[in-house]
Amino acid sequence: MKIGITTSSFTGLETETALSKLNGAGAQVCGAELKTFYEYRPEFAKQYASAADGVEINSVSVASQNFEHQLFDERRRVRGDGFYWLDQVMRSAQLFGAKYYVFRGCPQNSAYDAVAERLREISGFCSRYGVTLCLENDPHGLCCCPGIFGALKQRCQSIAAVFNYGKAKNSCYPYQTYLVEMGAHLAEVRLDADENCAEVIGNLKKQGFDGAVLLDTGRDPAQAIGYIKSII
């Protein structure tokens, strides 16, 4: 496993400053959490990607309420605006060297077939930039409870999964149900150093996971990364 951290864990710092602190914190990988439309533009990535100083940027993500919901709209014009911003983020992902786009989306009332049709369109768009679309479990997102990712994966084989332990815990479902469902398709795992990390990592090892483990934490980043490395 590669151990790292999300840029938002550097509380109060701008994204570019957080990127410059990764090496000092002992991160092997990171998740670039882009906070604003300003940061979605490739001009931002072009200017600041080098700030990571050799630390691998595994994934990018955005504030899901900004445009991800537009990608599911029935109106072509609304979807067009969503895809404009998705294009900006994908161009940025290329510049960051990120392999994955962590997608939260929004809850859907549509049948799985209709949602999967949209996901195939979104996933195909991302793949043009060499980026894999990953659905993250989120009680306020598309995968708001166990069973949804599996149903969508059956209908859209190109998607991968990101398991977020904190969000699984907040969903009031046993976190293991998400891990069993996502296990073979995991691209990234997100933990907090204050959570039950040893147990979760033990379960990940049993499933043969060997990808990126990123910390979303308010604790001192270097201390949090050191703790996780000590229990791997």
C-alpha positions in Angstrom: 0.0 0.0 0.0 1.1 3.6 -0.6 0.2 6.0 2.2 -0.7 9.6 1.6 -3.1 12.4 2.4 -5.6 14.7 0.8 -4.7 18.3 0.2 -7.7 19.4 2.3 -6.1 17.9 5.4 -3.8 20.8 5.5 -6.4 22.9 7.2 -6.5 26.6 6.2 -4.0 26.3 3.4 -4.6 27.0 -0.2 -4.4 23.9 -2.4 -1.1 24.9 -4.0 0.5 25.4 -0.6 -0.8 22.0 0.6 0.8 20.4 -2.4 4.1 21.9 -1.4 3.9 20.4 2.1 3.3 16.8 1.0 7.0 15.7 0.9 7.7 17.2 4.3 4.8 15.2 5.8 6.1 11.9 4.4 3.3 11.3 1.9 3.9 8.9 -0.9 0.7 9.8 -2.7 -2.0 12.4 -2.4 -5.5 13.3 -3.5 -5.8 16.8 -5.0 -9.2 18.1 -3.7 -9.9 21.1 -5.9 -12.0 23.6 -4.0 -13.3 26.1 -6.5 -14.0 26.7 -10.2 -10.8 28.7 -10.3 -8.9 25.6 -9.4 -10.7 23.3 -11.9 -9.1 25.1 -14.8 -6.0 23.5 -16.3 -4.1 26.8 -16.0 -4.1 26.2 -12.2 -2.7 22.7 -12.5 -0.2 23.8 -15.1 1.1 26.4 -12.7 1.1 24.3 -9.5 1.4 20.6 -10.4 5.1 20.7 -9.8 4.5 21.9 -6.2 3.9 18.3 -5.3 7.7 17.8 -5.8 7.6 14.2 -7.0 4.7 13.0 -4.7 2.3 11.0 -6.8 -1.1 12.6 -7.3 -3.3 9.6 -7.3 -6.7 11.3 -7.8 -8.5 14.6 -8.2 -11.9 15.5 -6.8 -14.2 18.6 -6.7 -17.0 20.0 -4.7 -19.8 17.7 -6.0 -22.5 20.4 -5.7 -20.7 22.6 -8.2 -21.4 20.7 -11.4 -21.6 16.9 -10.9 -25.4 17.0 -10.5 -25.6 18.7 -13.9 -24.2 15.6 -15.6 -27.4 13.7 -14.9 -29.8 16.4 -16.0 -32.3 15.5 -18.7 -31.8 18.8 -20.5 -28.9 18.8 -23.0 -28.0 22.4 -22.3 -27.6 21.8 -18.5 -25.5 18.6 -19.2 -23.4 20.7 -21.6 -22.4 23.0 -18.8 -21.6 20.1 -16.6 -19.4 18.5 -19.3 -17.7 21.9 -19.9 -16.4 21.8 -16.3 -15.7 18.1 -16.4 -13.5 18.8 -19.4 -11.6 21.5 -17.4 -11.1 19.1 -14.5 -9.9 16.2 -16.8 -7.4 18.5 -18.5 -6.2 19.4 -15.0 -6.0 15.7 -14.0 -3.8 15.1 -16.9 -1.4 17.9 -15.9 -1.4 16.6 -12.3 -0.7 13.1 -13.6 -3.8 11.8 -11.7 -5.2 8.4 -12.7 -8.5 8.7 -10.9 -11.4 11.1 -10.6 -13.3 10.7 -7.3 -16.9 11.2 -8.1 -19.6 11.7 -5.4 -22.5 12.9 -7.6 -25.9 13.3 -6.1 -28.7 10.9 -5.0 -30.8 9.8 -8.0 -34.5 8.9 -8.3 -34.0 7.3 -11.7 -33.7 3.6 -12.2 -30.3 2.0 -12.2 -30.3 1.6 -16.0 -30.9 5.3 -16.6 -28.2 6.3 -14.1 -25.7 3.8 -15.6 -26.3 5.2 -19.0 -25.2 8.6 -17.8 -22.3 7.0 -16.0 -21.1 5.3 -19.2 -21.2 8.7 -20.9 -19.2 10.3 -18.0 -16.8 7.4 -17.7 -16.1 7.4 -21.5 -15.5 11.1 -21.4 -12.9 10.7 -18.6 -11.2 7.8 -20.3 -10.3 10.1 -23.2 -7.9 11.8 -20.8 -6.6 8.6 -19.3 -8.6 9.0 -16.1 -10.8 6.4 -14.5 -14.2 7.4 -13.0 -14.4 6.3 -9.4 -17.6 6.3 -7.3 -17.1 7.2 -3.6 -19.6 6.1 -1.0 -21.2 9.1 0.5 -24.5 9.4 2.4 -25.2 12.6 0.5 -24.0 11.3 -2.9 -24.9 8.8 -5.6 -23.6 5.8 -3.6 -25.5 6.7 -0.5 -26.0 3.2 0.8 -24.7 -0.3 0.2 -25.9 -2.1 -3.0 -25.8 0.9 -5.3 -22.2 0.7 -6.4 -22.6 -3.0 -7.2 -25.8 -2.5 -9.2 -24.2 0.3 -11.2 -20.9 -1.6 -11.7 -23.0 -4.4 -13.3 -24.3 -1.9 -15.8 -21.2 0.2 -16.2 -18.1 -2.0 -16.1 -15.6 0.9 -16.6 -16.2 2.5 -13.2 -14.0 1.8 -10.1 -14.6 2.5 -6.4 -13.2 4.7 -3.6 -14.0 3.5 -0.1 -14.4 6.3 2.5 -14.5 4.8 6.0 -15.7 8.0 7.7 -18.6 8.4 5.3 -19.4 4.7 5.6 -19.6 5.1 9.4 -21.9 8.2 9.0 -24.2 6.3 6.7 -25.2 4.0 9.7 -24.5 0.9 7.7 -21.7 -1.5 8.7 -18.6 -0.4 6.8 -17.8 -4.0 5.9 -20.8 -4.1 3.6 -19.2 -1.4 1.4 -15.8 -3.1 1.5 -17.2 -6.4 0.4 -19.1 -4.7 -2.4 -16.3 -2.5 -3.6 -13.3 -4.7 -2.7 -12.2 -6.1 -6.1 -12.8 -2.7 -7.8 -11.1 -0.4 -5.2 -8.8 2.3 -6.6 -8.3 4.3 -3.4 -9.2 4.1 0.3 -9.8 7.2 2.5 -9.4 7.0 6.3 -8.9 9.4 9.3 -6.0 8.6 11.6 -8.5 9.0 14.5 -10.7 6.2 13.2 -10.4 2.4 13.6 -7.5 2.2 11.1 -5.9 -1.0 12.2 -9.1 -3.0 11.8 -9.9 -1.4 8.4 -6.4 -2.0 7.1 -6.4 -5.5 8.3 -9.6 -6.1 6.3 -8.0 -4.4 3.2 -5.0 -6.8 3.5 -7.3 -9.8 3.6 -9.0 -8.6 0.4 -5.6 -8.1 -1.3 -5.8 -4.3 -1.6 -2.5 -2.8 -2.5 -3.5 0.7 -3.7 -3.4 4.2 -2.2 -4.6 4.8 1.3 -5.2 8.5 1.8 -5.9 10.3 5.1 -8.6 12.9 5.4 -7.6 14.2 8.8 -7.5 17.3 11.0 -4.5 15.8 12.9 -1.0 17.0 12.1 -0.4 15.4 8.6 3.1 14.1 9.3 2.0 12.5 12.6 -1.1 11.0 11.0 0.9 9.5 8.1 3.5 8.2 10.5 0.9 6.4 12.5 -0.7 4.7 9.5 2.7 3.6 8.2 3.4 2.1 11.7 0.4 -0.2 11.5 0.7 -1.4 7.9 
